[in-house]
Amino acid sequence: MVRLIVAGLLAAWQALGQSPPARQRETGNTPVFHAGAHAVEITFVATHKDGTTVPDLTPEDLRVFDEGKEQKIATFEKITPAAPARSGSPVAGGGANVHARRLSVLLLDALNTEFSDQAYARRAATAVLEQLQPDDAVAIFALTSRLLLLHDFTSDPASLSKLVRNFSGDATAARESGPAGTSSYSAEFSYRDLLPPGGGIDRQFRQRQHILDTLSAMKTIAGLLKPAPGRKSLIWISAGFPFMVAATGAARANPLDTESFHDDVARTMRALSAANVAIYPVDARGLSVSPKAYVNIEGMKEMAQETGGKAFYNSNGIAQEVRSALDDSKDAYVLTFDPANYKADKALHRLRLQTARPGVRLRYRPAYFAD
């Protein structure tokens, strides 16, 4: 459970999210209007088998299905972000041309990552942020015993790289130093005083709570980003966690019992997908030969797939992986359709996007809620 300390960030996003029913984007010299009372928007990335982007898709190349029923594509366009100003924060209400930005959140996970791996990953992330591109807009969150907004969205490489370089993984130090001291958002996990003292059950309890805390943090980020237009990226630098752990407390009938978190993960991925946030897990452990590492990697891959993102793992090139995650939606497409016989039943609708282009792969959020 996450307790909100300051809600100013959410209020700012909600203010930014207010827009007329028909939203206009510029495609060359021709404005495209997204109309329709119940239009569903799908932002997707198209790549060849070698990972290079496909620059020339057309609506005729695509078919879209809602719960297995083919839908008529209402609008289609390619999005190439314009370069925003170096300063200005969409979260705080500053900055112009928010629609054109590639909004990316960097989540430094100190809760599920060994200290040595954290230090290595931070150095890699710092190297990327020092070379931030003008059309990148990055915010930084940290996950320790608290979820902290360390830095609001900016394209300024100096302030972002300095913060990550100096971040030690300690919530108190982060809160009292530099840009974090002016953070407009903070959330705290409430179970800390309930931890039992020592022993195996203590470790199992902590692991269980770390998983729930992480998922709660991701849902909080999804809620904060949901009012922002367009596709957003959540780059999660972490060692990850297993979806099955030894049961604790009343759930533990014998030492072989396990507790599944698949349903908790699924609900969190749906929240991210509904907010049009794609998750990009980056394994902070780098290259690993341990079979145990792949348990967490499988979870990372599943989380990425369920939101239209991509998982990066088993490589010492963490800096290149973070840069790849930032660039993934650089050349993206967006289409809309008006669901036939729409009902606001808050049900989960599975989406399927197909292309007639041979060898082309599409990544997109696989579902939406009819709300």
C-alpha positions as CSV (number, residue, x, y, z in Angstrom):
1,M,0.0,0.0,0.0
2,V,1.4,3.4,-0.9
3,R,0.6,6.5,1.2
4,L,0.6,9.7,-0.8
5,I,2.6,12.4,0.9
6,V,2.4,15.2,-1.7
7,A,-0.1,15.1,-4.5
8,G,1.1,18.2,-6.5
9,L,2.6,16.1,-9.3
10,L,-0.7,14.3,-10.0
11,A,-2.6,17.5,-9.9
12,A,-0.2,19.0,-12.4
13,W,-0.5,16.1,-14.8
14,Q,-4.3,16.2,-14.5
15,A,-4.2,19.9,-15.5
16,L,-2.0,19.1,-18.5
17,G,-4.3,16.2,-19.5
18,Q,-7.3,18.5,-20.0
19,S,-8.0,18.8,-23.7
20,P,-10.9,19.2,-26.1
21,P,-12.6,16.0,-27.3
22,A,-11.0,16.3,-30.7
23,R,-7.2,16.3,-30.5
24,Q,-5.1,17.7,-33.3
25,R,-1.6,16.6,-34.3
26,E,0.5,18.0,-37.2
27,T,1.6,15.5,-39.8
28,G,3.7,17.6,-42.3
29,N,1.3,20.4,-43.3
30,T,-1.8,18.4,-42.8
31,P,-3.5,18.4,-39.4
32,V,-5.0,15.1,-38.3
33,F,-8.0,15.3,-36.0
34,H,-8.7,12.4,-33.6
35,A,-12.4,12.5,-33.2
36,G,-15.0,10.0,-32.0
37,A,-16.6,9.7,-28.5
38,H,-14.9,6.3,-27.8
39,A,-11.8,6.3,-30.0
40,V,-9.1,3.8,-28.9
41,E,-5.6,4.8,-29.6
42,I,-2.7,2.4,-30.3
43,T,0.8,3.7,-30.4
44,F,3.2,1.0,-31.7
45,V,6.7,0.4,-32.8
46,A,7.5,-1.4,-36.0
47,T,10.9,-3.1,-36.5
48,H,12.6,-5.4,-38.9
49,K,14.1,-8.7,-37.7
50,D,17.5,-7.0,-37.2
51,G,15.9,-4.4,-34.8
52,T,15.9,-1.5,-37.2
53,T,12.8,0.6,-37.4
54,V,10.3,0.5,-40.3
55,P,9.9,4.1,-41.6
56,D,7.2,3.7,-44.2
57,L,4.2,1.8,-42.9
58,T,0.8,2.8,-44.3
59,P,-2.8,2.0,-43.0
60,E,-3.1,-0.5,-45.9
61,D,-0.3,-2.5,-44.3
62,L,-2.2,-3.0,-41.0
63,R,-5.2,-4.7,-39.6
64,V,-6.5,-4.2,-36.0
65,F,-8.7,-6.5,-34.0
66,D,-10.7,-5.8,-30.8
67,E,-11.5,-9.1,-29.0
68,G,-11.0,-10.9,-32.3
69,K,-13.3,-8.7,-34.3
70,E,-11.6,-6.6,-37.0
71,Q,-12.0,-2.8,-36.7
72,K,-11.8,0.0,-39.2
73,I,-8.8,2.2,-38.8
74,A,-10.1,5.8,-38.3
75,T,-6.8,7.7,-38.2
76,F,-3.1,6.8,-38.8
77,E,0.1,8.8,-38.6
78,K,3.8,8.5,-37.9
79,I,5.1,10.4,-35.0
80,T,8.6,12.0,-35.1
81,P,9.0,14.1,-32.0
82,A,10.1,17.7,-32.3
83,A,13.0,18.9,-30.2
84,P,11.7,20.6,-27.0
85,A,13.4,23.3,-25.0
86,R,16.3,22.3,-22.8
87,S,14.5,23.6,-19.7
88,G,10.9,23.4,-18.6
89,S,9.0,20.6,-16.9
90,P,5.8,19.1,-18.2
91,V,5.1,17.7,-14.7
92,A,5.4,21.0,-13.0
93,G,3.4,22.7,-15.8
94,G,6.3,24.3,-17.7
95,G,7.7,23.7,-21.1
96,A,6.0,23.8,-24.5
97,N,5.0,21.1,-27.0
98,V,4.4,18.4,-24.5
99,H,2.7,16.2,-27.2
100,A,6.0,16.1,-29.2
101,R,8.2,14.9,-26.4
102,R,9.3,11.3,-25.8
103,L,8.5,11.1,-22.1
104,S,10.6,8.6,-20.3
105,V,10.8,7.8,-16.6
106,L,14.0,6.2,-15.3
107,L,13.2,4.1,-12.2
108,L,16.3,3.3,-10.1
109,D,15.4,0.2,-8.1
110,A,17.4,0.0,-4.9
111,L,14.8,-2.3,-3.4
112,N,15.4,-5.4,-5.5
113,T,19.0,-4.8,-6.5
114,E,22.3,-5.6,-4.7
115,F,24.3,-2.6,-3.8
116,S,27.3,-3.5,-6.1
117,D,24.9,-3.9,-9.0
118,Q,23.2,-0.6,-8.2
119,A,26.6,1.2,-8.4
120,Y,27.4,-0.3,-11.7
121,A,24.0,0.5,-13.2
122,R,24.1,4.1,-12.0
123,R,27.4,4.6,-13.7
124,A,26.0,3.3,-16.9
125,A,22.9,5.5,-16.6
126,T,25.0,8.5,-15.8
127,A,26.9,8.0,-19.0
128,V,23.7,8.0,-21.0
129,L,22.2,11.0,-19.3
130,E,25.4,13.0,-19.9
131,Q,24.7,12.5,-23.6
132,L,21.0,13.2,-23.5
133,Q,19.5,14.2,-26.8
134,P,17.4,17.4,-27.2
135,D,14.2,15.6,-27.9
136,D,14.5,13.4,-24.8
137,A,12.4,14.3,-21.7
138,V,13.4,12.3,-18.7
139,A,12.2,12.2,-15.1
140,I,13.9,10.1,-12.4
141,F,12.3,8.1,-9.7
142,A,14.0,6.1,-7.0
143,L,12.6,3.0,-5.2
144,T,14.0,2.3,-1.8
145,S,11.9,2.1,1.3
146,R,10.0,5.0,-0.4
147,L,9.1,5.9,-3.9
148,L,10.7,9.3,-4.6
149,L,10.6,11.6,-7.5
150,L,14.3,12.7,-7.6
151,H,14.0,14.9,-10.7
152,D,11.1,16.2,-12.7
153,F,11.0,15.9,-16.5
154,T,13.8,17.8,-18.2
155,S,16.1,17.6,-21.2
156,D,19.1,19.0,-19.2
157,P,21.8,16.4,-19.2
158,A,23.9,18.1,-16.5
159,S,21.3,18.1,-13.7
160,L,20.1,14.6,-14.4
161,S,23.5,13.0,-14.7
162,K,24.8,14.8,-11.5
163,L,21.8,13.5,-9.5
164,V,22.2,9.9,-10.6
165,R,25.9,10.0,-10.0
166,N,25.4,11.2,-6.4
167,F,22.4,9.0,-5.6
168,S,23.5,6.4,-3.0
169,G,20.3,4.4,-2.8
170,D,19.4,5.9,0.6
171,A,15.9,7.5,0.7
172,T,16.8,10.1,3.4
173,A,20.0,11.3,1.7
174,A,18.1,11.6,-1.6
175,R,15.4,13.6,0.0
176,E,17.7,16.0,1.6
177,S,20.3,16.7,-1.2
178,G,20.1,18.6,-4.5
179,P,17.1,18.5,-6.7
180,A,15.5,15.8,-4.6
181,G,15.1,18.3,-1.8
182,T,12.5,20.1,-4.0
183,S,10.7,16.9,-5.1
184,S,7.0,17.5,-5.7
185,Y,6.1,13.9,-5.0
186,S,6.9,11.3,-2.4
187,A,5.2,8.1,-1.4
188,E,6.0,5.8,1.5
189,F,5.4,2.1,2.0
190,S,3.5,1.5,5.3
191,Y,4.5,-2.0,6.4
192,R,8.0,-1.1,7.6
193,D,7.1,-1.1,11.3
194,L,5.4,-4.5,11.0
195,L,8.5,-6.5,10.0
196,P,9.2,-9.5,12.3
197,P,12.7,-9.8,13.8
198,G,15.2,-11.9,11.9
199,G,15.1,-15.5,10.6
200,G,14.0,-17.2,7.4
201,I,10.4,-16.0,7.7
202,D,11.7,-12.5,8.0
203,R,13.6,-12.9,4.7
204,Q,10.5,-14.4,3.0
205,F,8.3,-11.6,4.4
206,R,10.7,-9.0,3.1
207,Q,10.9,-10.5,-0.3
208,R,7.1,-10.7,-0.5
209,Q,6.7,-7.1,0.6
210,H,9.4,-5.9,-1.8
211,I,7.5,-7.4,-4.7
212,L,4.2,-5.8,-3.6
213,D,6.0,-2.5,-2.9
214,T,7.5,-2.5,-6.4
215,L,4.2,-3.3,-8.1
216,S,2.5,-0.6,-6.0
217,A,5.2,1.9,-7.0
218,M,4.6,1.1,-10.7
219,K,0.9,1.5,-10.4
220,T,1.5,4.9,-8.7
221,I,3.8,6.0,-11.6
222,A,1.1,4.8,-14.1
223,G,-1.5,6.9,-12.3
224,L,0.8,10.0,-12.4
225,L,1.6,9.6,-16.1
226,K,-1.9,8.6,-17.3
227,P,-3.1,12.2,-18.1
228,A,0.0,12.9,-20.2
229,P,-0.7,12.5,-23.9
230,G,0.9,9.8,-26.1
231,R,3.1,6.9,-25.3
232,K,5.4,7.0,-22.3
233,S,8.3,4.8,-21.3
234,L,9.2,3.4,-17.9
235,I,12.8,2.3,-17.9
236,W,13.2,0.1,-14.8
237,I,16.8,-0.5,-13.9
238,S,16.6,-3.5,-11.5
239,A,17.6,-7.1,-10.7
240,G,13.9,-7.8,-10.9
241,F,12.0,-10.4,-8.8
242,P,10.5,-13.8,-9.1
243,F,6.7,-14.3,-9.6
244,M,6.7,-17.3,-7.3
245,V,8.2,-17.1,-3.7
246,A,8.1,-19.2,-0.6
247,A,4.8,-18.7,1.2
248,T,4.8,-16.9,4.6
249,G,2.5,-16.7,7.6
250,A,-0.9,-18.4,7.3
251,A,-0.3,-19.2,3.6
252,R,2.7,-21.4,4.5
253,A,1.3,-24.9,5.1
254,N,4.7,-26.6,4.6
255,P,8.3,-25.6,3.6
256,L,7.5,-26.4,-0.1
257,D,4.5,-24.1,-0.4
258,T,4.9,-21.1,-2.7
259,E,2.9,-18.0,-3.2
260,S,2.2,-16.7,-6.7
261,F,2.3,-13.0,-7.7
262,H,1.2,-13.5,-11.3
263,D,-2.2,-11.9,-10.7
264,D,-0.7,-8.9,-8.9
265,V,1.8,-8.5,-11.8
266,A,-1.1,-8.8,-14.3
267,R,-3.1,-6.0,-12.6
268,T,-0.1,-3.8,-12.5
269,M,0.7,-4.3,-16.2
270,R,-2.9,-3.5,-17.0
271,A,-2.6,-0.3,-15.1
272,L,0.5,0.6,-17.0
273,S,-1.0,-0.4,-20.3
274,A,-4.2,1.6,-19.6
275,A,-2.0,4.7,-19.0
276,N,-0.2,4.0,-22.3
277,V,3.1,3.4,-20.4
278,A,5.5,0.8,-21.9
279,I,7.9,-0.8,-19.4
280,Y,11.5,-1.4,-20.4
281,P,13.2,-3.6,-17.7
282,V,17.0,-3.3,-17.8
283,D,18.8,-6.0,-15.8
284,A,21.2,-4.2,-13.4
285,R,23.2,-7.4,-12.9
286,G,24.6,-7.3,-16.4
287,L,26.0,-10.5,-17.8
288,S,25.1,-13.4,-15.6
289,V,25.7,-17.2,-15.8
290,S,23.6,-18.1,-12.8
291,P,20.4,-20.1,-13.5
292,K,18.7,-18.3,-10.7
293,A,19.1,-15.0,-12.6
294,Y,16.8,-16.3,-15.4
295,V,13.9,-16.6,-13.0
296,N,13.8,-12.9,-12.7
297,I,14.6,-12.3,-16.4
298,E,11.5,-14.3,-17.4
299,G,9.4,-12.0,-15.3
300,M,11.0,-9.0,-16.9
301,K,10.3,-10.3,-20.4
302,E,6.6,-11.0,-19.5
303,M,6.1,-7.5,-18.0
304,A,7.6,-5.8,-21.1
305,Q,5.5,-7.9,-23.5
306,E,2.3,-7.1,-21.6
307,T,2.8,-3.3,-22.1
308,G,4.4,-3.2,-25.5
309,G,7.9,-2.5,-24.2
310,K,11.2,-4.5,-24.4
311,A,13.4,-6.3,-21.8
312,F,17.2,-5.9,-21.8
313,Y,19.2,-8.5,-20.0
314,N,22.3,-10.7,-20.0
315,S,24.6,-8.0,-21.2
316,N,27.3,-5.7,-19.7
317,G,26.3,-2.9,-22.0
318,I,23.8,-1.4,-19.7
319,A,24.4,2.1,-21.0
320,Q,23.6,1.0,-24.6
321,E,20.5,-0.8,-23.3
322,V,19.2,2.4,-21.5
323,R,19.9,4.4,-24.7
324,S,18.1,1.8,-26.8
325,A,15.1,2.0,-24.4
326,L,15.0,5.8,-24.7
327,D,15.2,5.5,-28.5
328,D,12.7,2.7,-28.9
329,S,9.7,5.0,-29.6
330,K,11.7,7.6,-31.5
331,D,10.0,6.5,-34.7
332,A,6.6,5.3,-33.7
333,Y,3.1,5.2,-35.2
334,V,-0.3,5.9,-33.8
335,L,-3.6,4.7,-35.1
336,T,-7.2,5.1,-33.7
337,F,-10.4,3.2,-34.2
338,D,-13.9,3.5,-33.0
339,P,-15.0,0.2,-31.4
340,A,-18.2,-1.2,-32.9
341,N,-21.0,-1.5,-30.4
342,Y,-19.0,0.2,-27.7
343,K,-20.1,-0.4,-24.1
344,A,-18.5,1.4,-21.2
345,D,-18.4,-1.8,-19.1
346,K,-14.9,-1.3,-17.8
347,A,-14.0,-4.7,-19.2
348,L,-10.6,-5.5,-20.5
349,H,-10.4,-5.8,-24.3
350,R,-7.6,-7.7,-25.9
351,L,-6.1,-6.0,-29.0
352,R,-4.3,-7.6,-31.9
353,L,-2.4,-5.6,-34.6
354,Q,-1.2,-7.4,-37.7
355,T,0.8,-6.3,-40.7
356,A,1.0,-7.7,-44.2
357,R,4.7,-6.6,-44.4
358,P,6.9,-9.7,-44.3
359,G,9.5,-9.8,-41.6
360,V,8.0,-6.8,-39.7
361,R,7.4,-7.1,-36.0
362,L,5.0,-4.8,-34.1
363,R,5.1,-4.0,-30.4
364,Y,2.1,-2.3,-28.8
365,R,-0.1,-2.4,-25.6
366,P,-2.1,-5.6,-26.0
367,A,-5.3,-4.4,-24.2
368,Y,-7.4,-1.5,-23.2
369,F,-10.2,-0.9,-20.6
370,A,-13.7,0.2,-21.9
371,D,-14.1,2.9,-19.3
